[in-house]
Amino acid sequence: MSDPLDPDLFATASIAFDLDGTLVDTAPDLVRALNGVITPLGLTPVPVRDVRAMVGRGAQALIERAYASQQRPLEPAQTAELLARFIEIYQADIAADSQLFPGVEATLARLQDAGATLSVCTNKLSVLSDLLIAEFGLTGYFARIIGPDRTTAKKPAADHVHTALGQGHRRAAMVGDSAPDVDAARAAGVPSIVMSYGYSEAPAGSLGADRLLHDFGDIPGALAKIWQA
């Protein structure tokens, strides 16, 4: 059994979590939706391993990168049409093959029990984020779920993190898996933790986070050390 968390640290804390690649392994469903959009148009299916390095900047970037990787032109008007189709396919069966990463729910429960305010800070559209989190029964853990349409500027902008963290906290942190998470936390002036198993274009250890972790369950201990330093 884990040791109790210090309420003096955690009851005054706000912690923002990225979603794709941090809380949930969504790549299998994202690649299913992406390939459902691009293969009817003559593109080669994108393998899951490639999508894992393309996820962090949102669905539109995922489509744009798929086209760029195959040297295919993509017009702005076409992008909007493909994005709408992507969302339609993805939303229809959003968690068919996605899974929570190990230790996620138990750790969220532990942090919530200690009094921390938890939120989601994601470049995934809010309606999709709401649906995905509900599918896994996690909605009750989060005070706010902030997609790019619920803030003034998306990650790596500081505003996204500030909106997710809210007001009134004495300590804060951003937990993610990729450069937009670390860069947004740095811009917002809060420490960051990067999970090594996530979806990063660059090696996770090269992103400059305050801590690199391999196990979601290690987050409370890492936060305590960061805040006590």
HELIX and SHEET records of a PDB file:
HELIX    1   1 PRO A    7  PHE A   10  1                                   4    
HELIX    2   2 ALA A   27  ILE A   38  1                                  12    
HELIX    3   3 THR A   39  LEU A   41  5                                   3    
HELIX    4   4 VAL A   48  VAL A   51  1                                   4    
HELIX    5   5 ALA A   59  SER A   69  1                                  11    
HELIX    6   6 PRO A   76  ALA A   92  1                                  17    
HELIX    7   7 VAL A  104  ASP A  113  1                                  10    
HELIX    8   8 SER A  126  GLU A  135  1                                  10    
HELIX    9   9 THR A  139  TYR A  141  5                                   3    
HELIX   10  10 PRO A  148  ARG A  150  5                                   3    
HELIX   11  11 ALA A  158  LEU A  165  1                                   8    
HELIX   12  12 ALA A  179  ALA A  188  1                                  10    
HELIX   13  13 ALA A  204  SER A  206  5                                   3    
HELIX   14  14 PHE A  216  ASP A  218  5                                   3    
HELIX   15  15 ILE A  219  GLN A  228  1                                  10    
SHEET    1   A 6 ARG A 144  ILE A 146  0                                        
SHEET    2   A 6 THR A 117  CYS A 121  1                                        
SHEET    3   A 6 ALA A  13  PHE A  17  1                                        
SHEET    4   A 6 ARG A 171  GLY A 176  1                                        
SHEET    5   A 6 SER A 192  MET A 195  1                                        
SHEET    6   A 6 ARG A 211  LEU A 213  1                                        
SHEET    1   B 2 VAL A  24  ASP A  25  0                                        
SHEET    2   B 2 GLN A  99  LEU A 100 -1                                        
END                                                                             
